[in-house]
Amino acid sequence: MTQYDFQSSNAFVSTFTIHPYQTGLLDNLTFAVKDNIDIAGHKTSYGSKSWLATHPPAVCHALCIEQLLSSGATCLGKTISDEFTYSLDGESYFYGTPINPKAPDRIPGGSSSGPASAVACDLVDFAIGTDCAGSIRVPASLCGIWGMRPTTHRISEAGVLPFVPSISTVGVLAKQLSTLEKVMHVLLRSQPSTVTPIKNIYLLEDAFDIAHPVIRKALNESISRLKNMQNITVKTISFSDVIQEKISLFECNEEILRIIQSAEVWNSVGAWLEAFMPEMGSRARAGLDNVKQTDRSKVNDALIKCERIFTKIEQFTQEGDLFCFPTVPVLTPVKGQLDQFENAMEFYRPTMAVTSFSGAGRLPEISIPIAKIGTVPVGLSLVAGHRKDEFLLAVAKQLFGSEPY
């Protein structure tokens, strides 16, 4: 694999060094920060040079950054975010496309594209990003690294630019599970879990059905290994059986989460867009034009349905239960492939359907770099119950911690 540096990776917006306040669990580890998270004295671009030009530098660090610096980690800079974090592809109009080192002709995934690239290129030990509809999980899978979206709102979002406040969360990307585990315990303010025995692993049927056959084939060996483990029951279950209601993952995303997301995005950036009429990339402009047209009379119904899904998943999930499915159900697109609307829909529609499960359920999810198609990485996700983040980290280590990634 080609070696990339801070410049050739195109992962960073700016590089600098902020030394830790004191020693701690993260001693000798370095990290990068997605450029929608505040670093004192630096402007936060939100992936947009137009936003950068109209906003002052941050007056203080985001609280999650304070936690890391107080635990021994060293910050090496800010990394590219997709425009307003409103993308899953990582192809930035303003900053270019961060390299995906394991598949350089393909996209890195977004919107935490720069953080994922910086980690995958071995430029930092870990990176901090955000996840709403998959912005940690998707680039983790596409770049072949570990990525975790924690339970929604378990990590402080103070100092993170608002996007979709009811769904978005801070997340972590890392090359090694041991690093991910340490960083998550710092951010969650928790201790490693005494392992609760794994009771059931539920293979989410809808997600596997949505997945392209080449993705299912790439994950067959890992799924077979799970099925052959002693004292663990592996079952296939549909999303409708989990929530006891006839709703598909496509409907969960398109008729519920997307309405909430669109309304909250316009609340977050609409006034600024109307006031400044900024330069934007064509994909961001098209997406935000659609957001503006959202029928806000449907928002309350979507919020009620989302709360019902959250409650049903919580009621279904017992101690020791996990869900499992492909992190991204399609093969990583080649750079520029998503310029065509039909190609974009073939990537976005199934991917956002699959990522909607943890979004609606407010669940912790880890993408595991478990497989490849040629050199192209394929991730497998494990999901635990609400606020069972420590259990999820412990079982990921138990099941996959010895793998040579």
C-alpha positions in Angstrom: 0.0 0.0 0.0 1.3 3.5 -0.9 2.4 5.6 2.0 0.7 9.0 2.3 1.8 12.0 4.3 -0.2 15.0 5.7 -0.1 16.7 2.3 -0.6 13.8 -0.1 -3.4 12.3 1.9 -5.5 15.5 1.4 -7.1 14.6 4.8 -6.3 17.9 6.6 -7.7 21.4 6.4 -4.9 22.6 8.8 -2.1 21.1 10.8 -0.9 22.3 14.2 0.0 20.7 17.5 -1.9 21.0 20.8 -0.2 19.2 23.6 -2.1 17.4 26.3 -2.9 19.2 29.6 -1.8 16.2 31.6 -1.0 12.5 31.4 -3.8 9.9 31.3 -5.2 6.9 29.5 -4.4 8.3 26.1 -0.7 9.1 26.7 1.4 9.1 23.5 -1.7 8.9 21.2 -2.3 11.5 18.5 -5.6 12.5 17.0 -7.3 14.6 14.3 -10.5 16.6 14.5 -13.3 16.8 12.0 -13.8 20.4 10.9 -17.3 20.8 12.4 -15.8 20.6 15.9 -14.4 23.7 17.6 -10.7 24.1 18.4 -9.9 27.4 20.3 -8.3 30.0 18.1 -9.2 28.2 14.8 -12.2 28.8 12.5 -14.5 25.9 12.0 -15.3 25.6 8.3 -18.2 23.1 8.4 -16.7 21.8 5.2 -17.4 25.1 3.4 -15.1 28.0 2.6 -18.2 30.2 2.5 -19.0 29.4 6.1 -15.3 29.8 7.0 -15.3 33.4 5.6 -18.4 34.4 7.6 -17.6 33.1 11.0 -15.0 34.0 13.7 -12.5 31.6 15.3 -13.7 29.5 18.1 -13.2 31.0 21.6 -12.8 27.6 23.3 -12.4 23.9 22.5 -15.4 21.6 22.2 -15.9 19.7 25.4 -15.0 16.4 23.8 -11.6 17.9 22.8 -11.1 19.0 26.4 -11.6 15.5 27.5 -9.0 14.1 25.1 -6.4 16.7 26.0 -7.0 16.1 29.7 -6.4 12.4 29.1 -2.9 12.6 27.5 -3.8 12.8 23.8 -2.1 15.2 21.4 -4.1 17.0 18.6 -2.4 17.3 15.2 -5.0 19.3 13.3 -8.4 19.7 11.7 -9.5 17.4 8.9 -11.9 17.8 6.0 -15.6 17.4 6.5 -18.1 17.2 3.7 -20.1 20.4 3.1 -22.2 21.1 6.2 -21.6 17.4 7.0 -24.5 16.7 4.5 -23.0 13.9 2.5 -21.8 10.3 2.8 -19.4 10.3 -0.1 -16.4 12.4 1.0 -16.0 14.2 -2.3 -15.6 17.9 -1.2 -16.4 20.7 -3.6 -14.1 23.1 -1.7 -11.3 20.9 -0.4 -11.1 17.9 -2.7 -11.4 14.2 -1.8 -9.3 12.8 1.0 -7.5 9.6 -0.1 -8.8 6.2 0.7 -5.4 4.5 1.0 -6.7 0.9 0.6 -8.7 1.8 -2.5 -7.2 5.0 -3.9 -9.5 5.1 -6.9 -12.6 5.0 -4.7 -14.3 7.5 -2.3 -13.4 7.5 1.4 -17.0 8.0 2.5 -18.3 10.9 4.5 -19.0 13.2 6.0 -16.1 12.3 8.3 -13.9 11.8 5.2 -10.8 13.6 6.5 -10.8 11.9 9.9 -11.2 8.5 8.3 -8.4 9.2 5.8 -6.0 10.5 8.4 -6.5 7.3 10.5 -6.4 5.0 7.5 -3.1 6.7 6.3 -1.5 6.1 9.7 -1.1 9.9 10.2 -2.9 9.8 13.6 -3.9 7.1 16.1 -7.5 8.1 16.1 -9.9 10.9 14.9 -13.0 12.5 16.2 -16.0 13.0 13.9 -19.7 13.1 14.0 -22.5 10.7 12.8 -26.1 11.3 11.9 -27.0 9.1 9.0 -23.7 7.1 9.0 -20.9 9.8 8.9 -18.6 7.7 11.1 -19.8 4.2 10.2 -19.7 4.7 6.4 -16.1 6.0 6.1 -14.9 3.5 8.6 -16.3 0.7 6.5 -15.1 2.2 3.2 -11.6 2.9 4.5 -11.1 -0.4 6.4 -10.8 1.0 9.9 -12.7 0.8 13.2 -15.5 3.3 13.7 -18.1 3.7 16.5 -21.2 5.7 16.7 -22.1 5.7 20.4 -25.6 5.9 22.0 -27.0 9.3 20.9 -26.1 12.1 23.3 -23.9 10.1 25.6 -20.9 12.3 24.5 -21.1 16.0 25.0 -21.9 17.9 21.7 -21.0 21.3 23.2 -18.7 23.0 20.7 -19.9 20.9 17.8 -21.7 22.8 15.0 -25.4 21.9 15.1 -26.8 19.8 12.2 -29.5 17.3 13.2 -29.5 17.7 17.0 -32.0 14.9 17.8 -30.0 12.2 15.8 -26.4 13.4 15.4 -23.6 12.3 17.8 -19.9 12.6 18.2 -18.1 9.4 17.2 -14.6 7.9 16.9 -12.5 6.4 14.2 -9.3 4.3 14.9 -6.9 1.9 13.3 -6.9 -0.4 16.3 -9.7 -1.6 18.5 -7.6 -1.1 21.6 -7.3 2.6 20.7 -11.0 2.9 20.0 -11.8 1.3 23.3 -9.6 3.7 25.3 -10.9 6.8 23.5 -14.5 5.8 23.9 -14.1 5.1 27.7 -12.6 8.6 28.1 -15.5 10.3 26.1 -18.1 8.1 27.8 -16.6 8.7 31.2 -16.8 5.0 31.9 -14.7 2.0 32.8 -14.3 -1.2 30.7 -17.3 -3.5 31.2 -17.2 -6.8 32.9 -18.3 -8.8 30.0 -22.0 -9.7 30.0 -22.3 -13.1 28.3 -23.5 -12.7 24.7 -27.0 -14.2 24.6 -28.3 -13.6 21.0 -26.9 -12.2 17.9 -29.7 -11.1 15.6 -28.8 -10.9 11.9 -31.0 -8.1 10.6 -32.6 -9.7 7.6 -33.7 -6.5 5.9 -30.1 -5.2 5.9 -28.7 -8.4 4.4 -31.5 -8.4 1.8 -30.7 -4.8 0.8 -26.9 -5.6 0.5 -25.5 -6.3 -2.9 -24.6 -10.0 -3.4 -20.9 -9.3 -3.5 -21.1 -7.7 0.0 -23.0 -10.7 1.4 -20.5 -13.0 -0.1 -17.6 -11.1 1.4 -19.1 -11.3 4.8 -20.1 -15.0 4.6 -17.0 -16.3 6.4 -17.4 -13.9 9.4 -21.1 -14.7 9.7 -20.4 -18.4 9.6 -17.8 -18.0 12.3 -20.4 -16.3 14.5 -22.8 -19.1 13.9 -20.3 -21.7 15.0 -19.4 -20.1 18.3 -20.4 -22.0 21.3 -23.1 -20.7 23.8 -24.2 -18.0 21.4 -27.5 -18.2 19.5 -27.4 -16.6 16.1 -30.9 -15.8 14.7 -32.2 -14.0 11.6 -34.9 -11.4 12.3 -36.7 -8.8 10.3 -36.9 -5.1 11.3 -40.7 -5.5 11.4 -40.4 -8.3 13.9 -38.2 -6.2 16.1 -40.5 -3.2 16.2 -43.8 -5.2 15.9 -44.9 -3.0 13.1 -44.9 -3.3 9.3 -42.2 -0.7 8.5 -39.2 -1.4 6.2 -35.7 0.1 6.7 -36.4 2.1 3.6 -39.5 3.5 5.1 -37.7 4.1 8.4 -35.3 6.3 6.6 -37.4 8.0 3.9 -40.6 8.5 5.7 -39.3 9.2 9.2 -35.6 10.0 9.7 -35.3 12.0 6.5 -38.2 14.3 7.4 -36.7 14.9 10.9 -33.2 15.4 9.4 -34.4 17.8 6.7 -36.3 19.9 9.2 -33.5 20.1 11.7 -30.9 20.8 9.0 -32.9 23.9 7.8 -33.2 25.0 11.5 -29.4 24.7 11.8 -28.2 26.4 8.6 -31.3 27.9 6.8 -31.1 31.4 8.2 -27.4 31.7 7.3 -28.0 30.3 3.8 -30.8 32.8 3.2 -28.8 35.7 4.5 -25.5 35.0 2.7 -26.5 33.1 -0.5 -23.1 31.4 -0.3 -21.1 29.6 -2.9 -21.8 25.8 -2.7 -21.0 22.6 -4.5 -23.7 21.4 -6.8 -24.5 18.3 -4.6 -24.8 20.4 -1.4 -27.0 22.9 -3.2 -29.3 20.3 -4.5 -29.6 18.6 -1.1 -30.2 21.9 0.7 -32.8 23.0 -1.9 -34.7 19.8 -1.2 -34.3 20.4 2.6 -35.9 23.9 2.2 -38.9 22.3 0.5 -39.6 19.9 3.4 -43.3 19.8 4.4 -42.8 20.7 8.0 -46.4 19.8 8.8 -45.2 16.1 8.7 -42.4 16.7 11.3 -44.5 16.0 14.4 -45.8 12.7 13.0 -42.2 11.7 12.0 -41.0 12.5 15.5 -43.8 10.4 17.1 -43.0 7.4 14.8 -39.3 7.7 15.5 -40.0 7.6 19.3 -42.2 4.6 18.8 -39.4 2.8 16.9 -36.9 3.7 19.6 -39.2 2.3 22.3 -40.0 -0.9 20.5 -36.3 -1.6 19.9 -35.5 -0.9 23.5 -38.3 -3.2 24.7 -37.1 -6.0 22.3 -33.4 -5.9 23.2 -32.5 -7.8 26.3 -29.2 -8.1 28.3 -26.6 -9.8 26.1 -28.3 -9.1 22.8 -26.6 -7.8 19.7 -27.7 -7.0 16.1 -25.4 -7.6 13.2 -25.5 -6.5 9.5 -23.3 -5.0 6.7 -22.2 -1.5 7.6 -22.5 -0.4 4.0 -24.6 -2.6 1.7 -23.0 -1.6 -1.6 -19.5 -1.7 -3.0 -17.5 1.5 -2.5 -18.1 3.8 -5.5 -15.3 5.0 -7.7 -14.5 8.7 -7.4 -16.8 10.7 -9.6 -19.3 7.9 -10.0 -21.9 9.7 -7.9 -21.9 12.7 -10.2 -24.7 10.8 -12.0 -28.0 11.0 -10.1 -28.8 7.3 -10.8 -25.5 6.2 -9.4 -25.9 8.5 -6.4 -29.3 6.9 -5.6 -27.9 3.4 -5.9 -25.4 4.3 -3.2 -27.4 6.6 -0.9 -30.8 4.9 -0.8 -29.7 1.4 0.4 -26.9 2.8 2.6 -29.2 5.3 4.5 -31.8 2.6 4.9 -29.3 0.4 6.7 -27.8 3.2 8.8 -31.3 4.3 9.9 -31.6 1.3 12.3 -29.1 2.7 14.8 -30.2 6.3 14.1 -33.8 5.7 14.9 -32.9 3.4 17.8 -30.3 5.8 19.2 -28.1 2.8 19.5 -24.3 2.3 19.7 -22.8 0.7 16.6 -19.3 -0.4 15.8 -18.1 -1.0 12.2 -15.5 -3.7 12.1 -12.9 -3.9 9.3 -13.5 -7.5 8.7 -13.5 -8.3 4.9 -12.3 -7.2 1.5 -13.4 -7.5 -2.1 -10.0 -7.5 -3.8 -8.4 -4.5 -2.0 -11.7 -2.8 -1.3 -12.7 -2.9 2.4 -16.0 -4.2 3.6 -17.2 -3.5 7.2 -19.5 -5.6 9.4 -21.5 -3.8 12.1 -22.4 -4.9 15.6 -25.1 -3.0 17.4 -26.0 -3.2 21.1 -29.0 -1.9 23.1 -29.5 1.7 24.1 -26.7 2.9 26.5 -25.0 -0.5 26.2 -21.8 1.1 24.7 -19.4 -0.5 27.2 -20.9 -3.9 26.5 -20.6 -3.4 22.8 -16.9 -2.5 23.1 -16.3 -5.5 25.3 -18.0 -8.0 22.9 -16.3 -6.5 19.9 -13.0 -7.2 21.6 -14.1 -10.7 22.6 -15.4 -11.6 19.1 -13.0 -9.8 16.8 -10.2 -8.3 19.0 -7.6 -10.8 17.9 -8.1 -10.2 14.1 -5.0 -8.8 12.2 -6.4 -5.7 10.7 
